[in-house]
């Protein structure tokens, strides 16, 4: 027997029944709602692994999508934001990469590798003064290795083109000890 109003329409459930339903829902807790079996941290790790695999196969567009998925899950993850910029850089999207790197530096200034990448983007975008400033600040803090070498070569090349041969020589002197067999560094050293 469904309760009806005088006008013949159905009456809503009595408050007692609604209260009971609400109490049962609250007591049951979230277990009655569908849940993901994969934690947010596990999802982040999976996307990071997928990104690394994509990088190994030089699929930078897929790696960028994976890093963006990490940023979606964890917007405060500056490493993933920097990685999005790096993937755009490797795809030749200097403006897009520069934007990503600027975003990282706003949140975490003095992230030297990101600053060096931004400097190299600025060089490609035709802003040599800004590129010089960024690279000059970052270069002393970069870890020895291929990235430091490339950033140094870019800076030395800019100094050379502007006629600052002493500055170019100083940069090459920093690079030579750990790059004695690197033909690009040796060529730059001979040129300056």
TAPE-V923584 format. One line per field, one symbol per residue. ss: DSSP state (a for helix, b for strand, c for the rest). phi: phi as a letter, one per 20 degrees, with the letter a starting at -180 (. if undefined). A space follows every 50 residues. Layout:
# TAPE-V923584
ss=???
phi=???
This chain:
# TAPE-V923584
ss=cccbcccccbccccaaaaaaaaaaaaaaaaaacccccccaaaaaaaaaaa aaaaaacccaaaaaaaaaaaaaaccccaaaaaaaaaaaaacccaaaaaaa aaaaaaaccccaaaaaaaaaaaaacccaaaaaaaaaaaaccccccaaaaa aaaaaaaaaaacccaaaaaaaaaaaaccccccaaaaaaaaac
phi=.efcefenefefgfgfffffffffffffmffeefceedfgffffffffff fffffgeleffffffffffffffbgefffffffgffffffeneffffgff ffgfffecfmefffffgffffgffendffffgfffffegfdffgqgffff fffffffffffenefffffgfffffggecfdffffffffffe
